[in-house]
Amino acid sequence: MQKERVVIIGSGPAGLTAALYTGRAMLNPVVIAGSQLGGQVAITADVDNYPGFPEGVTGPELVQKMAEHAEKFGARIVMDEVTEVDFLHGSPFRVKTYEQEFLADSVIVTIGARARRLGIPGEEENIGTGTSYCGTCDGFFFRGMDITVVGGGDSAIEEAIFLTKFATSVNIVHRRDELRAGKQLQERAFRNPKIRFTWDSALEEIIATDDPTVSPKITAVRIKNLKTGAETTDATRGVFIFIGHDPNSEVFKGQLASNDSGYVLTDELMRTNVEGIFAAGEIQDEVWRQVATSVGQGTSAAMSAIQWLSAREGDLQPLGELSAEEVAATQPQASTN
Amino acid sequence: MQKERVVIIGSGPAGLTAALYTGRAMLNPVVIAGSQLGGQVAITADVDNYPGFPEGVTGPELVQKMAEHAEKFGARIVMDEVTEVDFLHGSPFRVKTYEQEFLADSVIVTIGARARRLGIPGEEENIGTGTSYCGTCDGFFFRGMDITVVGGGDSAIEEAIFLTKFATSVNIVHRRDELRAGKQLQERAFRNPKIRFTWDSALEEIIATDDPTVSPKITAVRIKNLKTGAETTDATRGVFIFIGHDPNSEVFKGQLASNDSGYVLTDELMRTNVEGIFAAGEIQDEVWRQVATSVGQGTSAAMSAIQWLSAREGDLQPLGELSAEEVAATQPQASTN
């Protein structure tokens, strides 16, 4: 077992930023990257709205730059996934991965969230080339095009209205014959001449071209009326799916306080309910979900962790590989909190 | 008078990010940049901790990139300073500069703060080459060097302790013979073998070399004992000055709610007390003060402004140059809020 000052769980913008900041504070952080370095950004084709890149940057490029930046200041990135944690017995905390176990004086949780998928043919293949889960991020790419929105809640309708700034028309496909969204929002959507509704219906398939000169690649969607069973094909260039997000908080269940949707609760200093555990990025953010906001939160979480560790510097146990006796000895200490 | 959807006051990372986001939302924002495009970052030599730039980036370069990025999406940057605002009569708000007057449906205030200066010879000239007002930002550049800290409050002592991670020694020069900082923090400083104190003393001068091969440039400080009048010269490579910050909020006095130190108050959606006025960056942040956190806040403020405007889209008055009659007509409407 390896003793560390800071273990960062997750390697999206929040995690890599926390790594950069704790690295520059000479804390030599470990980043447990998960199955994919960079998280959701790694599968984003173009990041057009991270300030400082006027020409835009691809998701994988931005991840590479952020990882290199953190590593330059001593961050160690481990391609492994957390399988179990013990946060209940206070610092130092145990963090288990498939391959290793860490004992960490502090932990920064940045393990993100994932947009719910429809699970239909053509969806995953066209992420970044026509399928999107974020209007703020991708709306600009669909100027002058006809697009399709799936969903009927507040955020689906809010995003659909926002997308009319760019799109020529927005077809909202909804499983039921009324919206869950608030009345005022509904009325704004009904009044908007660019928005039409396809009720009682679901997407069956997203159809794309393989012509490499065409961008975005999506050309149509196949829509099924759930009441009549009738199928239609509707020309469209973009499919925006707003049916919710799920935070990746299962592994912390019962240990970190979360809201009803599973988002980890943090205060304004990015502290969780467990002293010494901090969180940043979409694991604790249902509102903003931007690279830029996750970077800001990762900075704050790291600065809070640095200050928390600094105040306890005299009491912290030594770092490095622990012997079997040392591992055993940490256990009673671990329960004193 | 020019009618606008969004006027952004200030052009640091928060302002340029808000411009990028409102620009991408097709709101064609105006940025009133102030006397220097980029604010405090423009006078920062190296920004080592803005994620995505592993080789580092100079302050002026980063400002240039962020400005170009915002302009690419339609932001119009005006090199002028705000002299007067009317936020008290509701939206649309009047914003006056030396050269122009704007009528803005919404305003994002990102006008920043400034670190208090000692006002001694050698101080301004060496900002970025040895003089610093931010340990988190610049500590890493002083690894293995002797440095000087000025101040005796909580943040001065917290920063001095943080700087011992990098520096060989830290000399805290303080005007009095005791610290204002909290007892626990004081004790940590007193116990720290790298920290020494020079009591009842003030810096008189910062001395630097003009040898272009030497970095940082500072070589010594001249210190005066305020009780005895005795002067000494102390070798040092960095001078960190932590005597407080002042938010640039004078122009909003009596219109935007602020705390005792003058920082504009915002809620978690970056809203001020005036509906339609948002704020981001150091004008409302006494805690983090990082490029990365200001970028995050600028994003949030812009997204809130976009949503606020979107909900009122039907009621907003047309844009563009107003005639004298239209200007007159805005005044009664302006007071309805």
Interface residues (C-beta under 8 A of the other chain):
Chain A: P13 L16 T17 L20 Y21 R24 A25 M26 D48 N49 Y50 P51 G52 F53 P54 V57 L62 K65 M66 E68 H69 A70 K72 F73 T136 G139 F140 E158 I161 F162 K165 F166 Q184 R188 R191 L269 V287 W288 Q290 A292 T293 S294 V295 G296 Q297 G298 T299 S300 M303 I306 Q307 S310 A311 E313 G314
Chain B: P13 L16 T17 L20 Y21 R24 A25 M26 D48 N49 Y50 P51 G52 F53 P54 V57 L62 K65 M66 E68 H69 A70 K72 F73 T136 G139 F140 E158 I161 F162 K165 F166 Q184 R188 R191 L269 V287 W288 Q290 A292 T293 S294 V295 G296 Q297 G298 T299 S300 M303 I306 Q307 S310 A311 E313 G314
